[in-house]
C-alpha cells in the first residue's frame, strides 16, 4: 500500500460542528452542491452569491446550527483571502503591465518572426504558455485571439491548427500552475509547498500541453475547418505605443517570480537545514509574496518605464489592474468559506471513512471529485476550491511531493470537458466564430485531453515520488 492511497491512517479531523451521520452528510453535500449548480446555471446568479447561499444550505442540510455555519463560512473566507488575496492582486498587476506596455505583443512578434510552417503551432503554444504564467485565462484569451486570427489569416493556416495550441497553453497554465487562483487556493487548502507544486506542475504541464496543443490540433483542424472571422480581429493593446520593452527583458521579468520560487524549492530539497544561511535567504526571496512583489517592482521599470509610461500612467495601470479582480477575489473567498464549511461539518472525515473501503488512490479520488464539480458548475476555480476542501484531510501524513501532486490532480480534474455552463466555452465559441457542435469537438475535447493526460502524468509521478 502506498502513502498515496486513501487507506492511509490519517490524523483526526477537526471536531465537526454537527453530529450527523455519514448518510445525512452525503445528502447535505449533494444538496449544497446542487443549490450552487442551480443558482449558477438556472438563475445565472453570480458565483460569489451562489457559493455563499450554498454554504448556508450545506450547513442547514447537515443539521448544523446556523450560527456555527456562519462562523465556519466567514472563517474560511477570511483565511482564504488572507492566504491568496495579495498574490492574486500582484499577479493581476504584473499581467496588466505586461499587456499595456506591449511586452506581451513583443513576445508574440519575436517568436512569430522566427517561426513558420510546421513550427507555427509550436510557436503558438510557447507564446501562450509564457504569457499565460502571470495572466488570468480570460485576459490571456483577449490578448492572444487577435494574434491567432491574424496569423491564421495572413499565413493561410487552419484556424484550429493555430488556435488550439494557444488555448491549450493558456488552459494548462490556468489549471496547474500558480500564481493562478485555483492552484493557489488548493495549495493553501491542503498545505502544499508552493515551490514544489510549481516545479512538479511544470513537469506535468509540458507533456500535457504538447499532447493537447500541437498534436491534437492536427485532428481538430480536420474536424472543424473554418476561416478566421473577419469581424473578430480587434486592435492590439500596444498599437498606440511609440516604443515597447525588449523581448529578453520582458521574458526575464515574467519568469522572475517562477525562478525565485523554484530556487527556493531546490535549495530546500538540497540543503534541508532551516539554520543554513543560504536557505534562510532563499526562503525569503522565494516566498510567493516576495517573489511576485519583486517581479512587480522590476516590471514597473523594465516594462512600464521602458514603454515610456509616466509615473501617472504607471499608477493608473496598477489601479486599473485591481478593479477586474474584485469578482475573482470574492469568488475565491466564498469558495474558501464553502470549503471550511465542508470541513467543519465533518465531510472530510466522511470521505476518509468511505474511501477506506473503496481502496481508490487519493490522487484519483481528488481528480474524480474535481471532475464532477467542474461538469456541474462549469467553473474550474469553483471545482478546484470545492474539491480541495473535500479532500484536504487526505493530505494528512503525506510528504511534500505527495501533497503537491494532490493539488495537481485537483487542478487537472477542474479542467475536464468544458461545456455550455462554462463562460470560457462561449468566449472561445464567439471569438472563433464556431457553432456549439464545433466548439465541443475542438475546445471541449481539448480540455478533456488536458484533464486526462494531466492526471495520467500525475499518477506516473506518484510512482516515483
ABEGO torsion letter per residue (X at the ends): XBAABAABBBBBBBBBABABBAAAAAAAAAAAAAAAAAAAAAAGBBAAAAAAAAAAAAAAAAGBBAAAAAAAAAAAAAAAAAAAAAAAAAAAAAAAAAAAAGAAAAAAAAAAAABBEAAAAAAAAAAAAAAAAABBAAAAAAAAAAAAAAAAAAAGBBAAAAAAAAAAAAAAAAAABOABAAAAAAAAAAGBBAAAAAAAAAAAAAAAAAAABAAAAAAAAAABBBBBBAAABBBBAAAABABBBBAAAAAAAAAAAAAAAAAAAAAAAAAGBAABAAAAAAAAAABAAAAAAAAAAAAAAAAAAAAGBBAAAAAAAAAAAAAAAAAAAAAAAAAAAAAAAAAAAGAAAAAAAAAAAAGBBAAAAAAAAAAAAAAAAGBAAAAAAAAAAAAAAAABGBBAAAAAAAAAAAAAAAABGBBAABAAAAAAAAAAGBBAAAAAAAAAAAAAAAAAAAAAAAAAAAAAX
